Structure formats: C-alpha cells, structure tokens
Amino acid sequence: MSARKGMTLMELVVALVITGMMASIGAATFSSIIDHRRVIVSSTSELERASALRDQIRTWMLSASVQVTTGGATRGIARGFTQIGGGASLAFNTGSSQQSGSAMNGTGITAAVAGGDEITFITTAPNPSNAPSVRMRLFIDADPNTPESGLTLEYQPSTATPLKRIQLEPSIGVLTVEFLDQRRNQWVKSTQAATITPIAVRLSMQPYDGGRLPAILQVPLIFPIGTLTVGR
C-alpha cells in the first residue's frame, strides 16, 4: 500500500477554519491589549494632573496668609511671616460666597460668583503673576457669565491691576473650607472662623453630583496656621 501524500479537501477546509479562528482570537486579544493600554495611559495622565494640582495648592498655601473677616474688619492668619504686606493695603475681605464680588472690585471688574465655600489668601510662593506676593482666591466658579467652571483660581497682585482667572479643575464641584478651633480642638465651617481662634485650615474637594474625581484630590489638605496679624 502506497503512503498518502498531501491533504484532502476536507482536511484543508478544517485547517483553514481553525487558522481563521485563531487569527480572530489573536486580533481580539491584541485589540483588548490596546484598549487596556489606552485606559492605563489615560488614568496615569489623570493621576499625574491631579497630583500636580494638589502639589500646586500645597505650595501656595504653605507660604500663604489666609484672610478671615472679623467684625467688619479683615484679619490675616499668616504662616511664616508676621505682617501682611504692610497691613491694610493687602487685606481683602473674603465676604460671603455670593457677595464677595463687591469686596474684590478694585478696577471695576467684579469677582465671579462662587458656588459654596471659598478661600482668599496672599501667598509669596511662585505664582501666575510672577509677583513677590499676590492675592489669590480659590472657589468653585458658579458664574454663568465666565468661561471657567469647577475649581477656579482668581488672582490680583494689587487693587491697581485687574482680576484674572484660571480654571484649575472643572471636575471639582465642591470646595469645603474649615478651620481648627484652638480652644475646642474641633473643625468648624469657614463662616464661623471669625468667632474662634484658628490654628489650622482644612481644604476638602469633591466632584459634582454623579461625577468622578481622582482619589488623591479627595484627600483633605491641612495647613497649620502661624502668627496672627490684624489688618488696620
């Protein structure tokens, strides 16, 4: 009996079917790898941006003088220095979140309406205006007349210069500002800061309802408060 050479038509068809199935599985796997890589790269980029934002806020606040309203006058809570740029010339009223625009109007340009808490401070850290010290305001922009949304930075080196705004993170929808009372050792809302002796400030950020935010941005930022000075 002579040995059979080659493949029958049926065997060839089966081999082609198996090869096609393996190629399809391989393509699907390769596509899945690409999709997962895209997600990983996107997540890494999002985390890096969130980490950079957190570090930037920390840098500003570690060299900052937080502004607190007390009995109609403004007092500054300074960390690292004992005066606020010569007293009242750089002492700005934080006001309420819905009325702070009038307090920050030095050149006919009013501040954007804040949605919820806000914090105003003067920092000597590197800043967008490249000034030795600059007044900054962190808030959630709820003003429909401005292009910014979410966590926004508003800054003004002096009352002689116009306000400028930078959108920091549009996905942040809630900013909570609290102060640690030295006497009770409890955190209180920023609206009660004028009635206590604050020794620290805590900033907490959350996403809009139904939104998502990197976990690193949801961890509260806490800064100790140093020397207290009162603007004249």
Contacts in CASP RR format, 6 or more apart in sequence:
PFRMAT RR
TARGET T0000
AUTHOR 0000-0000-0000
METHOD contacts of the structure
MODEL  1
MSARKGMTLMELVVALVITGMMASIGAATFSSIIDHRRVIVSSTSELERA
SALRDQIRTWMLSASVQVTTGGATRGIARGFTQIGGGASLAFNTGSSQQS
GSAMNGTGITAAVAGGDEITFITTAPNPSNAPSVRMRLFIDADPNTPESG
LTLEYQPSTATPLKRIQLEPSIGVLTVEFLDQRRNQWVKSTQAATITPIA
VRLSMQPYDGGRLPAILQVPLIFPIGTLTVGR
7 15 0 8 1.000
46 214 0 8 1.000
47 214 0 8 1.000
47 216 0 8 1.000
50 169 0 8 1.000
50 213 0 8 1.000
50 214 0 8 1.000
50 216 0 8 1.000
50 217 0 8 1.000
51 216 0 8 1.000
53 168 0 8 1.000
53 169 0 8 1.000
53 217 0 8 1.000
54 216 0 8 1.000
54 217 0 8 1.000
54 221 0 8 1.000
57 138 0 8 1.000
57 203 0 8 1.000
57 221 0 8 1.000
58 221 0 8 1.000
58 223 0 8 1.000
59 125 0 8 1.000
59 126 0 8 1.000
60 121 0 8 1.000
60 123 0 8 1.000
60 125 0 8 1.000
60 127 0 8 1.000
60 136 0 8 1.000
61 121 0 8 1.000
61 123 0 8 1.000
61 201 0 8 1.000
61 203 0 8 1.000
61 221 0 8 1.000
61 223 0 8 1.000
62 79 0 8 1.000
62 125 0 8 1.000
62 223 0 8 1.000
63 79 0 8 1.000
63 80 0 8 1.000
63 123 0 8 1.000
63 124 0 8 1.000
63 125 0 8 1.000
64 79 0 8 1.000
64 121 0 8 1.000
64 122 0 8 1.000
64 123 0 8 1.000
64 124 0 8 1.000
64 125 0 8 1.000
64 136 0 8 1.000
64 223 0 8 1.000
65 76 0 8 1.000
65 77 0 8 1.000
65 78 0 8 1.000
65 79 0 8 1.000
65 81 0 8 1.000
65 84 0 8 1.000
65 121 0 8 1.000
65 122 0 8 1.000
65 123 0 8 1.000
65 229 0 8 1.000
66 76 0 8 1.000
66 77 0 8 1.000
66 119 0 8 1.000
66 120 0 8 1.000
66 121 0 8 1.000
66 201 0 8 1.000
66 225 0 8 1.000
67 74 0 8 1.000
67 75 0 8 1.000
67 76 0 8 1.000
67 77 0 8 1.000
67 91 0 8 1.000
67 92 0 8 1.000
67 93 0 8 1.000
67 94 0 8 1.000
67 120 0 8 1.000
67 121 0 8 1.000
67 122 0 8 1.000
68 74 0 8 1.000
68 75 0 8 1.000
68 76 0 8 1.000
68 77 0 8 1.000
68 94 0 8 1.000
68 179 0 8 1.000
68 193 0 8 1.000
68 194 0 8 1.000
68 198 0 8 1.000
69 75 0 8 1.000
69 93 0 8 1.000
69 94 0 8 1.000
69 95 0 8 1.000
69 193 0 8 1.000
69 194 0 8 1.000
70 194 0 8 1.000
70 230 0 8 1.000
71 194 0 8 1.000
72 93 0 8 1.000
73 230 0 8 1.000
73 231 0 8 1.000
74 88 0 8 1.000
74 91 0 8 1.000
74 92 0 8 1.000
74 93 0 8 1.000
74 94 0 8 1.000
74 231 0 8 1.000
75 91 0 8 1.000
75 228 0 8 1.000
75 229 0 8 1.000
75 230 0 8 1.000
75 231 0 8 1.000
76 84 0 8 1.000
76 91 0 8 1.000
76 228 0 8 1.000
76 229 0 8 1.000
76 230 0 8 1.000
76 231 0 8 1.000
77 198 0 8 1.000
77 201 0 8 1.000
77 225 0 8 1.000
77 226 0 8 1.000
77 228 0 8 1.000
78 84 0 8 1.000
78 226 0 8 1.000
78 227 0 8 1.000
78 228 0 8 1.000
78 229 0 8 1.000
79 223 0 8 1.000
79 224 0 8 1.000
79 225 0 8 1.000
79 226 0 8 1.000
79 227 0 8 1.000
80 226 0 8 1.000
80 227 0 8 1.000
81 124 0 8 1.000
81 227 0 8 1.000
82 227 0 8 1.000
82 229 0 8 1.000
83 229 0 8 1.000
84 90 0 8 1.000
84 91 0 8 1.000
84 122 0 8 1.000
84 229 0 8 1.000
84 231 0 8 1.000
85 122 0 8 1.000
85 133 0 8 1.000
87 229 0 8 1.000
87 231 0 8 1.000
87 232 0 8 1.000
88 231 0 8 1.000
88 232 0 8 1.000
90 122 0 8 1.000
90 133 0 8 1.000
90 135 0 8 1.000
90 158 0 8 1.000
91 231 0 8 1.000
92 103 0 8 1.000
92 104 0 8 1.000
92 120 0 8 1.000
92 135 0 8 1.000
93 100 0 8 1.000
93 103 0 8 1.000
94 100 0 8 1.000
94 103 0 8 1.000
94 118 0 8 1.000
94 119 0 8 1.000
94 120 0 8 1.000
94 190 0 8 1.000
95 103 0 8 1.000
96 191 0 8 1.000
97 113 0 8 1.000
97 114 0 8 1.000
97 115 0 8 1.000
97 116 0 8 1.000
97 117 0 8 1.000
97 118 0 8 1.000
97 139 0 8 1.000
98 113 0 8 1.000
98 114 0 8 1.000
98 115 0 8 1.000
100 111 0 8 1.000
100 114 0 8 1.000
100 118 0 8 1.000
100 120 0 8 1.000
100 137 0 8 1.000
101 110 0 8 1.000
101 111 0 8 1.000
101 112 0 8 1.000
101 113 0 8 1.000
102 110 0 8 1.000
103 111 0 8 1.000
104 110 0 8 1.000
104 111 0 8 1.000
104 137 0 8 1.000
104 154 0 8 1.000
104 156 0 8 1.000
104 163 0 8 1.000
105 111 0 8 1.000
106 156 0 8 1.000
106 159 0 8 1.000
106 160 0 8 1.000
107 159 0 8 1.000
107 160 0 8 1.000
107 161 0 8 1.000
107 162 0 8 1.000
107 163 0 8 1.000
109 162 0 8 1.000
109 163 0 8 1.000
111 137 0 8 1.000
111 154 0 8 1.000
111 163 0 8 1.000
112 139 0 8 1.000
112 141 0 8 1.000
112 142 0 8 1.000
112 143 0 8 1.000
112 145 0 8 1.000
112 146 0 8 1.000
112 148 0 8 1.000
112 152 0 8 1.000
112 154 0 8 1.000
112 165 0 8 1.000
113 141 0 8 1.000
113 142 0 8 1.000
113 143 0 8 1.000
114 139 0 8 1.000
114 140 0 8 1.000
114 141 0 8 1.000
114 142 0 8 1.000
115 139 0 8 1.000
115 140 0 8 1.000
115 141 0 8 1.000
115 142 0 8 1.000
116 139 0 8 1.000
116 140 0 8 1.000
116 142 0 8 1.000
116 174 0 8 1.000
116 175 0 8 1.000
117 139 0 8 1.000
117 175 0 8 1.000
117 176 0 8 1.000
117 177 0 8 1.000
117 189 0 8 1.000
117 190 0 8 1.000
118 137 0 8 1.000
118 138 0 8 1.000
118 139 0 8 1.000
118 140 0 8 1.000
118 175 0 8 1.000
118 177 0 8 1.000
119 137 0 8 1.000
119 138 0 8 1.000
119 139 0 8 1.000
119 175 0 8 1.000
119 177 0 8 1.000
119 190 0 8 1.000
119 201 0 8 1.000
119 203 0 8 1.000
120 135 0 8 1.000
120 136 0 8 1.000
120 137 0 8 1.000
120 138 0 8 1.000
121 135 0 8 1.000
121 136 0 8 1.000
121 137 0 8 1.000
122 133 0 8 1.000
122 134 0 8 1.000
122 135 0 8 1.000
122 136 0 8 1.000
123 133 0 8 1.000
123 134 0 8 1.000
123 136 0 8 1.000
124 132 0 8 1.000
124 133 0 8 1.000
127 134 0 8 1.000
127 136 0 8 1.000
127 155 0 8 1.000
128 134 0 8 1.000
128 153 0 8 1.000
128 155 0 8 1.000
128 164 0 8 1.000
128 166 0 8 1.000
129 155 0 8 1.000
129 157 0 8 1.000
129 161 0 8 1.000
129 164 0 8 1.000
131 157 0 8 1.000
133 157 0 8 1.000
134 155 0 8 1.000
134 156 0 8 1.000
134 157 0 8 1.000
135 155 0 8 1.000
135 156 0 8 1.000
135 157 0 8 1.000
135 158 0 8 1.000
136 153 0 8 1.000
136 154 0 8 1.000
136 155 0 8 1.000
137 153 0 8 1.000
137 154 0 8 1.000
137 155 0 8 1.000
138 151 0 8 1.000
138 152 0 8 1.000
138 153 0 8 1.000
138 168 0 8 1.000
138 175 0 8 1.000
138 203 0 8 1.000
139 151 0 8 1.000
139 152 0 8 1.000
139 154 0 8 1.000
139 175 0 8 1.000
140 150 0 8 1.000
140 151 0 8 1.000
140 152 0 8 1.000
140 172 0 8 1.000
140 173 0 8 1.000
140 174 0 8 1.000
140 175 0 8 1.000
141 148 0 8 1.000
141 149 0 8 1.000
141 150 0 8 1.000
141 152 0 8 1.000
141 165 0 8 1.000
141 167 0 8 1.000
146 152 0 8 1.000
146 165 0 8 1.000
147 167 0 8 1.000
148 165 0 8 1.000
148 166 0 8 1.000
148 167 0 8 1.000
149 167 0 8 1.000
149 170 0 8 1.000
150 167 0 8 1.000
150 168 0 8 1.000
150 169 0 8 1.000
150 170 0 8 1.000
150 171 0 8 1.000
150 172 0 8 1.000
150 173 0 8 1.000
150 208 0 8 1.000
151 167 0 8 1.000
151 168 0 8 1.000
151 169 0 8 1.000
151 170 0 8 1.000
151 172 0 8 1.000
151 173 0 8 1.000
151 175 0 8 1.000
151 205 0 8 1.000
152 165 0 8 1.000
152 166 0 8 1.000
152 167 0 8 1.000
152 168 0 8 1.000
153 165 0 8 1.000
153 166 0 8 1.000
153 168 0 8 1.000
154 163 0 8 1.000
154 164 0 8 1.000
154 165 0 8 1.000
154 166 0 8 1.000
155 163 0 8 1.000
155 164 0 8 1.000
155 166 0 8 1.000
156 162 0 8 1.000
156 163 0 8 1.000
156 164 0 8 1.000
169 217 0 8 1.000
171 207 0 8 1.000
171 208 0 8 1.000
171 211 0 8 1.000
171 212 0 8 1.000
171 213 0 8 1.000
172 205 0 8 1.000
172 206 0 8 1.000
172 207 0 8 1.000
172 208 0 8 1.000
172 213 0 8 1.000
172 217 0 8 1.000
173 205 0 8 1.000
173 206 0 8 1.000
173 207 0 8 1.000
173 208 0 8 1.000
174 204 0 8 1.000
174 205 0 8 1.000
174 206 0 8 1.000
174 207 0 8 1.000
174 208 0 8 1.000
175 203 0 8 1.000
175 204 0 8 1.000
175 205 0 8 1.000
176 202 0 8 1.000
176 203 0 8 1.000
176 204 0 8 1.000
176 205 0 8 1.000
176 206 0 8 1.000
177 189 0 8 1.000
177 190 0 8 1.000
177 201 0 8 1.000
177 202 0 8 1.000
177 203 0 8 1.000
178 187 0 8 1.000
178 188 0 8 1.000
178 189 0 8 1.000
178 190 0 8 1.000
178 201 0 8 1.000
178 202 0 8 1.000
178 204 0 8 1.000
179 187 0 8 1.000
179 188 0 8 1.000
179 190 0 8 1.000
179 192 0 8 1.000
179 193 0 8 1.000
179 196 0 8 1.000
179 198 0 8 1.000
179 200 0 8 1.000
179 201 0 8 1.000
179 202 0 8 1.000
180 186 0 8 1.000
180 187 0 8 1.000
180 188 0 8 1.000
180 198 0 8 1.000
180 199 0 8 1.000
180 200 0 8 1.000
180 201 0 8 1.000
180 202 0 8 1.000
181 187 0 8 1.000
181 188 0 8 1.000
181 196 0 8 1.000
181 197 0 8 1.000
181 198 0 8 1.000
181 199 0 8 1.000
182 196 0 8 1.000
182 197 0 8 1.000
182 198 0 8 1.000
182 199 0 8 1.000
183 196 0 8 1.000
183 197 0 8 1.000
184 196 0 8 1.000
187 202 0 8 1.000
188 196 0 8 1.000
198 225 0 8 1.000
199 224 0 8 1.000
199 225 0 8 1.000
199 226 0 8 1.000
200 222 0 8 1.000
200 223 0 8 1.000
200 224 0 8 1.000
200 225 0 8 1.000
201 222 0 8 1.000
201 223 0 8 1.000
201 225 0 8 1.000
202 220 0 8 1.000
202 221 0 8 1.000
202 222 0 8 1.000
202 223 0 8 1.000
203 220 0 8 1.000
203 221 0 8 1.000
203 222 0 8 1.000
203 223 0 8 1.000
204 218 0 8 1.000
204 220 0 8 1.000
204 221 0 8 1.000
205 213 0 8 1.000
205 217 0 8 1.000
205 218 0 8 1.000
206 213 0 8 1.000
206 218 0 8 1.000
207 213 0 8 1.000
END
